[in-house]
Amino acid sequence: MRLSGLAIRMLFDAPFKSLGTLIGVLVSVFLMLQQVSLLIGILARVSAFADATDVDIWVASAATESTDATDSVPENRVQAAAGTPGVAWAEPVVQGIGRVTRPDGVREFVKVLGVRPPRYAGLPHTLSRGTSTTNLRASDRVFMNWNDRGTFAAAQPGDRVEVDGNASVVAGFFDGMDPHSPYYYLYANIDDARGMTGFAQDRVTFVAVRLEPGASLAFVKRRLAARIPDVTILSRQDLHDAEIRYFLQRNPVGLVFGMGTVVAALIGGAIVAVTLYSTVIDRTRDYGMLKAIGARSRDLLQLLLLQAWSFALVGYAIGVGAFLLVRHAYPNLPMKATPEMLVGIALAALVSCTLASLAAVRRVLTLDPAIVFRG
Protein backbone atom coordinates (compact mmCIF):
# COMPACT_ATOMS: atom_id res chain seq x y z
CA MET A 1 0.00 0.00 0.00
CA ARG A 2 1.28 3.45 -0.81
CA LEU A 3 2.33 5.61 2.13
CA SER A 4 -0.30 8.27 1.39
CA GLY A 5 -3.10 5.70 1.41
CA LEU A 6 -1.78 4.11 4.61
CA ALA A 7 -1.52 7.51 6.31
CA ILE A 8 -5.13 8.38 5.50
CA ARG A 9 -6.34 4.92 6.53
CA MET A 10 -4.64 5.23 9.92
CA LEU A 11 -6.35 8.59 10.44
CA PHE A 12 -9.75 7.14 9.61
CA ASP A 13 -9.16 4.24 11.99
CA ALA A 14 -9.51 6.77 14.82
CA PRO A 15 -12.18 9.09 13.37
CA PHE A 16 -13.15 10.94 16.54
CA LYS A 17 -9.56 11.65 17.50
CA SER A 18 -8.80 12.83 13.96
CA LEU A 19 -11.93 14.99 13.90
CA GLY A 20 -10.91 16.64 17.17
CA THR A 21 -7.46 17.35 15.77
CA LEU A 22 -8.92 18.75 12.56
CA ILE A 23 -11.18 21.09 14.55
CA GLY A 24 -8.14 22.24 16.53
CA VAL A 25 -6.19 23.05 13.38
CA LEU A 26 -9.25 24.73 11.85
CA VAL A 27 -9.69 26.95 14.91
CA SER A 28 -5.97 27.73 14.93
CA VAL A 29 -6.00 28.75 11.25
CA PHE A 30 -9.16 30.81 11.69
CA LEU A 31 -7.71 32.66 14.69
CA MET A 32 -4.45 33.37 12.87
CA LEU A 33 -6.36 34.71 9.87
CA GLN A 34 -8.56 36.81 12.10
CA GLN A 35 -5.70 38.30 14.09
CA VAL A 36 -3.48 39.10 11.10
CA SER A 37 -6.33 40.40 8.92
CA LEU A 38 -7.56 42.70 11.69
CA LEU A 39 -4.06 44.10 12.18
CA ILE A 40 -3.64 44.65 8.42
CA GLY A 41 -7.10 46.22 8.23
CA ILE A 42 -6.46 48.57 11.13
CA LEU A 43 -3.10 49.65 9.71
CA ALA A 44 -4.76 50.22 6.32
CA ARG A 45 -7.17 52.62 8.01
CA VAL A 46 -4.32 54.31 9.84
CA SER A 47 -2.52 55.04 6.56
CA ALA A 48 -5.68 55.72 4.53
CA PHE A 49 -5.09 59.48 4.25
CA ALA A 50 -1.68 58.90 2.65
CA ASP A 51 -2.83 56.05 0.43
CA ALA A 52 -6.21 57.34 -0.77
CA THR A 53 -5.04 60.42 -2.65
CA ASP A 54 -3.04 61.14 -5.81
CA VAL A 55 -0.61 63.43 -3.97
CA ASP A 56 3.07 62.57 -4.54
CA ILE A 57 4.68 64.72 -1.83
CA TRP A 58 3.38 66.28 1.36
CA VAL A 59 5.02 69.39 2.79
CA ALA A 60 4.25 69.68 6.50
CA SER A 61 5.47 71.29 9.69
CA ALA A 62 8.93 70.29 10.89
CA ALA A 63 7.22 69.02 14.06
CA THR A 64 5.18 66.43 12.15
CA GLU A 65 5.13 62.83 13.40
CA SER A 66 1.86 61.90 11.68
CA THR A 67 -1.29 63.61 10.47
CA ASP A 68 -2.58 63.35 14.04
CA ALA A 69 0.58 64.93 15.46
CA THR A 70 1.47 67.94 13.35
CA ASP A 71 1.32 71.73 13.25
CA SER A 72 0.72 74.31 10.54
CA VAL A 73 2.98 76.19 8.11
CA PRO A 74 2.65 79.65 6.56
CA GLU A 75 0.44 79.69 3.46
CA ASN A 76 3.23 81.21 1.36
CA ARG A 77 4.90 77.78 1.43
CA VAL A 78 2.33 76.77 -1.20
CA GLN A 79 3.72 79.25 -3.71
CA ALA A 80 7.28 78.29 -2.80
CA ALA A 81 6.54 74.64 -3.48
CA ALA A 82 4.70 75.40 -6.72
CA GLY A 83 7.76 77.23 -8.08
CA THR A 84 10.14 74.33 -7.42
CA PRO A 85 11.57 72.57 -10.52
CA GLY A 86 9.84 69.24 -11.15
CA VAL A 87 6.59 70.28 -9.44
CA ALA A 88 3.46 70.24 -11.60
CA TRP A 89 1.30 71.90 -8.98
CA ALA A 90 1.08 72.58 -5.23
CA GLU A 91 -2.17 73.04 -3.29
CA PRO A 92 -3.04 73.86 0.33
CA VAL A 93 -4.82 71.46 2.67
CA VAL A 94 -6.03 72.39 6.15
CA GLN A 95 -7.35 70.13 8.87
CA GLY A 96 -9.05 70.70 12.16
CA ILE A 97 -11.26 68.89 14.65
CA GLY A 98 -14.94 69.73 15.02
CA ARG A 99 -18.09 68.09 16.30
CA VAL A 100 -21.14 67.11 14.27
CA THR A 101 -24.51 66.87 15.97
CA ARG A 102 -26.32 63.67 14.99
CA PRO A 103 -30.12 63.57 14.64
CA ASP A 104 -30.35 61.89 18.06
CA GLY A 105 -28.44 64.77 19.66
CA VAL A 106 -25.15 62.97 20.15
CA ARG A 107 -22.13 65.02 19.06
CA GLU A 108 -19.50 63.09 17.08
CA PHE A 109 -15.92 64.24 16.60
CA VAL A 110 -14.96 64.80 12.96
CA LYS A 111 -11.67 65.66 11.32
CA VAL A 112 -12.54 68.41 8.86
CA LEU A 113 -10.22 68.50 5.86
CA GLY A 114 -10.29 71.64 3.74
CA VAL A 115 -9.27 71.41 0.09
CA ARG A 116 -9.11 74.14 -2.56
CA PRO A 117 -11.11 74.20 -5.81
CA PRO A 118 -10.96 73.39 -8.60
CA ARG A 119 -8.21 70.78 -8.17
CA TYR A 120 -9.24 69.62 -4.67
CA ALA A 121 -5.83 68.06 -4.03
CA GLY A 122 -5.97 65.82 -0.97
CA LEU A 123 -9.48 64.60 -1.70
CA PRO A 124 -9.67 60.77 -1.98
CA HIS A 125 -9.43 59.70 -5.60
CA THR A 126 -12.29 57.21 -5.11
CA LEU A 127 -15.66 58.93 -4.93
CA SER A 128 -18.95 57.11 -4.53
CA ARG A 129 -21.25 56.56 -7.46
CA GLY A 130 -23.05 59.78 -8.36
CA THR A 131 -20.43 61.99 -6.68
CA SER A 132 -17.95 64.19 -8.51
CA THR A 133 -15.76 67.10 -7.45
CA THR A 134 -18.22 69.49 -9.08
CA ASN A 135 -20.69 68.64 -6.29
CA LEU A 136 -18.36 70.40 -3.86
CA ARG A 137 -18.01 73.60 -5.90
CA ALA A 138 -20.23 75.80 -3.77
CA SER A 139 -20.00 77.17 -0.27
CA ASP A 140 -21.28 75.19 2.68
CA ARG A 141 -20.93 71.82 0.93
CA VAL A 142 -19.28 68.77 2.46
CA PHE A 143 -18.34 65.25 1.43
CA MET A 144 -18.78 62.41 3.93
CA ASN A 145 -17.44 58.88 4.02
CA TRP A 146 -19.91 56.47 2.42
CA ASN A 147 -19.39 53.91 5.21
CA ASP A 148 -20.22 56.50 7.89
CA ARG A 149 -23.75 57.15 6.67
CA GLY A 150 -25.25 54.83 9.28
CA THR A 151 -23.75 56.91 12.08
CA PHE A 152 -25.48 60.01 10.72
CA ALA A 153 -28.99 58.64 10.19
CA ALA A 154 -28.29 57.14 6.74
CA ALA A 155 -27.24 60.54 5.39
CA GLN A 156 -28.17 61.28 1.78
CA PRO A 157 -27.17 64.08 -0.61
CA GLY A 158 -29.02 67.23 0.36
CA ASP A 159 -29.14 66.41 4.09
CA ARG A 160 -27.95 69.12 6.43
CA VAL A 161 -25.13 68.67 8.92
CA GLU A 162 -23.91 71.09 11.53
CA VAL A 163 -20.27 71.31 12.59
CA ASP A 164 -19.94 73.37 15.76
CA GLY A 165 -22.85 75.58 14.74
CA ASN A 166 -21.82 75.88 11.08
CA ALA A 167 -24.56 74.40 8.87
CA SER A 168 -23.59 72.61 5.66
CA VAL A 169 -25.22 70.37 3.06
CA VAL A 170 -24.04 66.83 2.28
CA ALA A 171 -23.02 67.12 -1.38
CA GLY A 172 -21.62 63.62 -1.89
CA PHE A 173 -19.55 60.78 -0.55
CA PHE A 174 -16.04 59.36 -0.83
CA ASP A 175 -14.67 55.86 -0.33
CA GLY A 176 -11.41 54.36 0.88
CA MET A 177 -10.85 56.47 4.01
CA ASP A 178 -12.52 54.73 6.92
CA PRO A 179 -11.66 56.26 10.31
CA HIS A 180 -9.41 54.59 12.85
CA SER A 181 -9.53 57.26 15.55
CA PRO A 182 -12.45 58.55 17.61
CA TYR A 183 -13.49 60.87 14.80
CA TYR A 184 -14.90 60.71 11.29
CA TYR A 185 -13.56 62.33 8.12
CA LEU A 186 -15.37 65.28 6.54
CA TYR A 187 -14.16 67.18 3.44
CA ALA A 188 -15.12 70.77 2.72
CA ASN A 189 -13.95 73.73 0.68
CA ILE A 190 -10.90 75.22 2.32
CA ASP A 191 -12.58 78.49 3.36
CA ASP A 192 -15.54 76.62 4.85
CA ALA A 193 -13.17 74.27 6.72
CA ARG A 194 -11.38 77.27 8.19
CA GLY A 195 -14.68 78.68 9.38
CA MET A 196 -15.80 75.37 10.90
CA THR A 197 -12.58 74.82 12.85
CA GLY A 198 -11.30 78.34 13.47
CA PHE A 199 -8.20 77.67 11.37
CA ALA A 200 -6.00 80.71 10.71
CA GLN A 201 -6.41 82.32 7.28
CA ASP A 202 -2.67 82.65 6.67
CA ARG A 203 -1.73 79.09 7.66
CA VAL A 204 -2.15 75.62 6.15
CA THR A 205 -1.63 72.16 7.57
CA PHE A 206 -0.16 70.56 4.46
CA VAL A 207 1.03 71.51 1.02
CA ALA A 208 0.00 68.79 -1.42
CA VAL A 209 2.49 68.46 -4.30
CA ARG A 210 2.17 66.62 -7.62
CA LEU A 211 5.25 65.85 -9.70
CA GLU A 212 5.64 66.68 -13.35
CA PRO A 213 5.59 63.61 -15.62
CA GLY A 214 9.01 61.96 -15.54
CA ALA A 215 10.28 64.04 -12.62
CA SER A 216 12.44 62.25 -10.06
CA LEU A 217 10.83 61.96 -6.64
CA ALA A 218 14.19 62.08 -4.85
CA PHE A 219 15.33 65.09 -6.89
CA VAL A 220 12.17 67.09 -6.19
CA LYS A 221 12.30 66.25 -2.48
CA ARG A 222 15.86 67.60 -2.33
CA ARG A 223 14.91 70.77 -4.20
CA LEU A 224 11.91 71.32 -1.94
CA ALA A 225 14.06 70.82 1.17
CA ALA A 226 16.58 73.36 -0.14
CA ARG A 227 13.89 75.87 -1.10
CA ILE A 228 11.78 75.48 2.06
CA PRO A 229 14.23 74.42 4.82
CA ASP A 230 11.90 74.85 7.80
CA VAL A 231 9.46 72.03 6.91
CA THR A 232 9.23 68.24 6.65
CA ILE A 233 9.13 66.78 3.14
CA LEU A 234 7.29 63.46 2.95
CA SER A 235 6.63 61.29 -0.07
CA ARG A 236 3.39 59.31 -0.13
CA GLN A 237 5.30 56.26 1.16
CA ASP A 238 7.05 58.36 3.81
CA LEU A 239 3.70 59.57 5.13
CA HIS A 240 2.28 56.03 4.99
CA ASP A 241 5.21 54.75 7.07
CA ALA A 242 5.05 57.66 9.50
CA GLU A 243 1.35 57.10 10.13
CA ILE A 244 1.85 53.41 10.91
CA ARG A 245 4.99 54.00 12.99
CA TYR A 246 3.27 56.66 15.09
CA PHE A 247 0.21 54.47 15.61
CA LEU A 248 2.20 51.37 16.63
CA GLN A 249 4.39 53.39 18.99
CA ARG A 250 1.35 54.85 20.73
CA ASN A 251 -0.77 51.69 20.76
CA PRO A 252 0.01 48.06 21.75
CA VAL A 253 -2.05 46.82 18.82
CA GLY A 254 0.85 45.20 16.97
CA LEU A 255 1.99 43.33 20.09
CA VAL A 256 -1.54 42.21 20.96
CA PHE A 257 -2.39 40.88 17.51
CA GLY A 258 1.11 39.43 17.02
CA MET A 259 0.89 37.49 20.28
CA GLY A 260 -2.61 36.33 19.37
CA THR A 261 -1.33 34.95 16.08
CA VAL A 262 1.56 33.10 17.75
CA VAL A 263 -0.73 31.63 20.42
CA ALA A 264 -3.17 30.45 17.74
CA ALA A 265 -0.33 28.69 15.88
CA LEU A 266 0.88 27.08 19.10
CA ILE A 267 -2.63 25.85 19.90
CA GLY A 268 -2.95 24.13 16.55
CA GLY A 269 0.55 22.67 16.77
CA ALA A 270 -0.01 21.38 20.30
CA ILE A 271 -3.23 19.63 19.33
CA VAL A 272 -1.57 17.96 16.35
CA ALA A 273 1.41 16.94 18.51
CA VAL A 274 -0.77 15.34 21.18
CA THR A 275 -2.88 13.52 18.61
CA LEU A 276 0.00 12.12 16.57
CA TYR A 277 1.94 11.09 19.66
CA SER A 278 -1.06 9.39 21.26
CA THR A 279 -1.76 7.66 17.94
CA VAL A 280 1.79 6.28 17.91
CA ILE A 281 1.37 5.02 21.47
CA ASP A 282 -1.96 3.38 20.58
CA ARG A 283 -0.52 1.77 17.46
CA THR A 284 2.93 0.89 18.71
CA ARG A 285 2.65 -2.69 17.44
CA ASP A 286 1.54 -1.49 13.98
CA TYR A 287 4.58 0.73 13.65
CA GLY A 288 6.76 -2.05 15.01
CA MET A 289 5.33 -4.38 12.38
CA LEU A 290 6.16 -1.90 9.64
CA LYS A 291 9.75 -1.74 10.86
CA ALA A 292 9.89 -5.54 11.15
CA ILE A 293 8.84 -6.05 7.53
CA GLY A 294 11.44 -3.66 6.24
CA ALA A 295 10.02 -0.13 6.51
CA ARG A 296 12.87 2.33 6.64
CA SER A 297 13.10 5.25 9.04
CA ARG A 298 12.55 7.52 6.07
CA ASP A 299 9.28 5.70 5.26
CA LEU A 300 7.98 6.10 8.82
CA LEU A 301 8.99 9.76 8.80
CA GLN A 302 7.07 10.32 5.59
CA LEU A 303 4.08 8.47 7.02
CA LEU A 304 3.83 10.73 10.05
CA LEU A 305 4.52 13.87 8.05
CA LEU A 306 1.77 12.96 5.60
CA GLN A 307 -0.66 12.70 8.51
CA ALA A 308 0.46 16.04 9.94
CA TRP A 309 0.27 17.71 6.52
CA SER A 310 -3.19 16.25 5.93
CA PHE A 311 -4.40 17.96 9.11
CA ALA A 312 -2.71 21.20 8.02
CA LEU A 313 -4.17 21.12 4.48
CA VAL A 314 -7.75 20.23 5.36
CA GLY A 315 -7.78 22.44 8.47
CA TYR A 316 -6.42 25.36 6.46
CA ALA A 317 -9.00 24.95 3.69
CA ILE A 318 -11.93 24.84 6.12
CA GLY A 319 -10.46 27.63 8.27
CA VAL A 320 -10.09 29.93 5.26
CA GLY A 321 -13.66 29.13 4.23
CA ALA A 322 -14.96 30.01 7.70
CA PHE A 323 -12.90 33.20 7.75
CA LEU A 324 -14.24 34.35 4.37
CA LEU A 325 -17.82 33.65 5.49
CA VAL A 326 -17.36 35.80 8.62
CA ARG A 327 -15.70 38.53 6.57
CA HIS A 328 -18.61 38.50 4.12
CA ALA A 329 -21.20 38.54 6.91
CA TYR A 330 -19.55 41.49 8.70
CA PRO A 331 -18.14 43.77 5.96
CA ASN A 332 -17.66 46.71 8.33
CA LEU A 333 -15.04 44.88 10.37
CA PRO A 334 -11.51 46.00 9.40
CA MET A 335 -10.54 42.51 8.24
CA LYS A 336 -8.29 42.86 5.21
CA ALA A 337 -7.21 39.67 3.42
CA THR A 338 -4.18 39.85 1.15
CA PRO A 339 -2.61 37.07 -0.96
CA GLU A 340 0.59 37.42 1.07
CA MET A 341 -1.36 36.92 4.29
CA LEU A 342 -3.12 33.80 3.00
CA VAL A 343 0.16 32.28 1.84
CA GLY A 344 1.87 33.21 5.10
CA ILE A 345 -0.84 31.61 7.24
CA ALA A 346 -0.72 28.48 5.07
CA LEU A 347 3.03 28.22 5.66
CA ALA A 348 2.56 28.86 9.38
CA ALA A 349 0.00 26.06 9.60
CA LEU A 350 2.26 23.72 7.66
CA VAL A 351 5.32 24.53 9.76
CA SER A 352 3.47 24.25 13.09
CA CYS A 353 2.00 20.87 12.13
CA THR A 354 5.39 19.67 10.86
CA LEU A 355 7.16 20.67 14.08
CA ALA A 356 4.32 19.13 16.08
CA SER A 357 4.99 15.76 14.48
CA LEU A 358 8.60 15.62 15.72
CA ALA A 359 7.76 14.06 19.09
CA ALA A 360 5.80 11.31 17.35
CA VAL A 361 8.59 10.85 14.81
CA ARG A 362 11.17 10.43 17.54
CA ARG A 363 9.01 7.86 19.28
CA VAL A 364 8.54 5.83 16.11
CA LEU A 365 12.19 5.94 15.07
CA THR A 366 13.30 4.56 18.46
CA LEU A 367 10.83 1.64 18.39
CA ASP A 368 12.31 -1.84 18.59
CA PRO A 369 10.77 -4.06 15.85
CA ALA A 370 10.90 -6.95 18.33
CA ILE A 371 7.97 -5.37 20.15
CA VAL A 372 5.74 -7.24 17.67
CA PHE A 373 6.73 -10.55 19.25
CA ARG A 374 6.26 -9.48 22.88
CA GLY A 375 3.14 -10.27 24.84
N, C-alpha and C positions, 0 to 999 in steps of 0.2 A: 504493500500500500504506500502511496506517495506520502511524504511528510505532511503536506498541506491537508490532505484528507484525514490523516491520523490526528493531526492537531485539532481540527474541527470536530471530529468524532469524540475525542476526549473531552472537549468542552460541552458537547451535548449529552455526554454521559452524566454530567452533574448540572442539569439545566437551571435549577434554582440558584445554585452558587454562581453560575456564569451570568444569570440574569442580574443578580445583585451587583456583581462586578461591573457589568455593562451600565447599570444605572449610576454607579459611582463615577465611572469615566464620563458618562453623559453629563452628570451634574458638574463635574470638574470642568469640562470643556465649556459648558454654558456659562459658568461663573467667570472663567477666564475671558470669554468673549464679552460678557457684560461689563466686567471691570475695565478692560482695555478700551472697548468702544465708548464707554462713558467718559473715560479720560480724554480720548481723542476728540470726542464731541464737545466736551467742555473747553478744551484748548482751541478748537476751531471757532468757538464763540468768542473766546478771549481775543483772538487775532482777527476777528471778522472785519473790523474797521480797516485794517491794513490790506486784507485780502480782497475785499468786496469792491474796491474802486479801481479805476484805470490810472491812478496817480503813480508816477515812477519814483519821485523823490519827495520827501516831506522835510520842510525846513521848520524847526521848532525851537523853543527856548533852550538855552544851554543847560537848564536845570531839568530837562525832560528825562524821565525814566520810563514812562509809558504814557498813553493818552489819558490815563487816570491820574498821573502824577506829572504835571507839566505846568508851565506858566504861559505868558503871552509875550509877543514880540511887537515892536513898532510896525505899523502898517506899511511904512516906506520900504520894509524888507521885501514886499511883494514886487515893487518896481525894480529893486536891486537884483532880485532873482530873475525877473523877466528879461533883463538886459545881459544876462550871462551867456557866453557862447555855448551852443549846444542845447539851449532851452527853447522849446517851442512856445510854451506859455507858462505863466505862473498866476495862481489865483488864491485869494484869501479864504480861509475857513476859520470860523469861530465856534467855540463850544462853551456851554454853560449848563448848569443844573437848575431845573425848575420843577414845579409840581403841577400835575394835571388833575383836575377834579373829575372823578368818574361819576356816572349817573346816580350811583348809590351813595354819593357823598364822600367816598374814600379818596384821599389825595395820593396819587402815585408819583414817585420821583421819575423824571425823564431827563435824559441828556439831550439838550437842544443843540443841533448842529446847523450853523448858518452857512449857506453857500451862495455864491454870487452868480446872477444870470449874466449872459445866457448860457455860459458853459457849464455852470453848476459842478465844478470840479470838487471831488470829495463825496458826491452823491453815489450810492451803490450803482454799479452798471446793470444790475438786474432789477428791473421794475416789474410790478405785477401786470397782468393782462389788463389792458384798458388805461394804463397809466403811462404818461410820457412827461418829459421835462416841461413841455408847454403848459401842463396843468398847474405848475408852480409859479408861472409868470404873472403873478398879481400879488398885491400885498395881502397879508393875513391869510396865507395859504400854507398848509403843512402836509408833509408826507409822513405816514406812519408805517410801521412794520406790519406786513400782512398777517404774520403769526400772532400779533398782539391784539388783533381785533376783539377776541373774546374777552380780554381784560377790560376793554372800553365799550361794553355793550354791543358787540358785533358791529363796530363802526363801519360806516359806508361813506362813499364820496358825498360831500354836501353836509355831513354832520358837523356840528360845532364842538370845538374843544376849547378849554380855557386853561392857559398856562399862567399861573400866578396873576390872575385877573385880566390877562390879555386874551381876548377872544379871537379864535382863528377857525378856518373851515378846512376839513379834511379834503384835500384835493387829489389824493391818490395814495398808492402803497408801493413799498419796495420789498425786495426779498434778499435773503442771504446775510442778514445782520441781526441775528437773534441775540438778545441781551444775555450777559452772564453776571452782571452786577445787579444791585437792588434798584435799577432804574431801566427805563425803556428808551429806545432811540426815537427822536423826532427831528425831521429835517424841515428847515424853513429858509426863506430868503434871508440873506445876511443881515439886512437892516431890521427885519422883524425879529430875528434871533437876538440881536443886540437889545431890542426893546423888551423882549420876554425875560432876559437874564441879567439885564443891567450891565452888559459888556461895554467897555470903553470904545468910543467911536474911532480912536486913533490907534487901536491895538488889534491884533489878530492872534489866534491860537496857533494856527499852522499856515504855512505857505505851501500849497500843492503845486508841484512842478511836473510838467510833461516834457520828455526829451524830444528833440528833433529826430526824424527818421535817420537811423545809422549812427547817431551820436553815442559815444562811449559813456556808460554809466559812471565808471570810475573817474574818467576825465572831468565830467560835469560836476561830480561831487567835489573834486579837488578845486575846480574853478569857483564853485559856490562857497566853499570854505575860505578861499582866499579873498573873495569879494565881500563876504558877510562873516567876519571872524567870530562874532559874539553869539553864534547860534549852534544848534546841533543839526547835522545833515544826515538824514536817514533814508536809505533806499526802502522800497516796499518790503524787501526781505529783512532789512535791519529793523524796521518797525514791527514786523511780524515776530521776530526773535525777541525784541525788547518787551513786547506785550506778554509773551509767554514766560519769559524770564522773571519779569516783575510779579506776575501772578503766582508762579511756583514758589518764589521766594517769600511771598506774603501769605501763602496758603499751603497747608500740608496735603493738598489734594494728590499730588504725584506720589508721595509716600504712601498715603492711604490706599490708593488704587493699585499701586505697585505691589504692596504687601498682600492685598486681596488676591491679586493674580497669582503670586507665588504660593500662597496658602491653598488656592484652588488646585494648582498643579500638584502640590504635595498630597492633597486629599485623594486625588485620582490615582497617583502613583502608589500611595499606601494601600489603597483598596486592591489594586492589581497585585501588589507584592504579597499581601496576605492571602489572596485567593490562589495565586500560582503556587505559593509555598505550601499551603494546606492541601492543594491538589496533589503535589508531589508526595507529601506525607501519606495521603490516602491511597496513592497508587504506587507506593514504593516498589512492590513486587512487579508491577507492569514495567516500570522503568528498568528494574533489575533484569527482567526478561529481555528487554530490548538490548541491553548491554551484553547479556549472555549469548544472544544469537548473532552478535557481531556489530551492533550499532556503535558507531564511533562517537566520541565526545562531540565532534562537530555536528553530527546528526541530532544528538539530544539538545545541543544548544540551539540549532535551527528550529527544533520542535517547540521548545519553550518560547523562543522569540516570535514564532508564527502565532502562538496563542496570545502573547502580549500585544502584538501588532494587530491582531484581529479585534481585540478589545478597543485599541486605540482608533482603528479605522471606523468601526461601526459606531462607537461612542461619539466620535467626532462628527460623523455624518448626521446622527440624530440630534446631537447638541447644537450644530449649526442650524438645522431645521427649526428647532425650538426657539433659538435666538432670533431667527428671521421672522418667525410668527409673532413673537413678543414685540419686535421692532415695528412690524406692520400694524399691530394692534394699538401701539402707543407711539404714534409718529412725533409727538411733541417732546418725547424724551431725547436728550442730547446723545443718542447712541449712533455713532458714526462708524460704519463698517468699511474698511479699505481692503483691497486685495493683499497688501502687505500684512495687514493684521490677521486675515484668515490663514495665510500661509504660515505666519509666525506661530499662531495658536496650534495649527496642525503639527508643526515641528515640535512644539512644546509637549503636546499630548504624546507624540511618538517617542520623544526622548524620555519623558517621565515613565511611560509604560516599559520602555526598554531597560532603564535603570532599575525599575521595580522588579524585573524578572531576574536580576543578578543573584538574589538570595536563593531563589528556586534553582537557578542554574548551578550554583555552587553545591547545593545539596545533591543534585542529580549526578554531577560529575564525580562526586566522592563516594557514590554508591558502590558497594561490592556486589558484583553479579551473583556471587554465591548465595545472596539473600533469598534467591528463588528456591533454593533447596532446603532452607531452614523451616522449621515448624512455626 
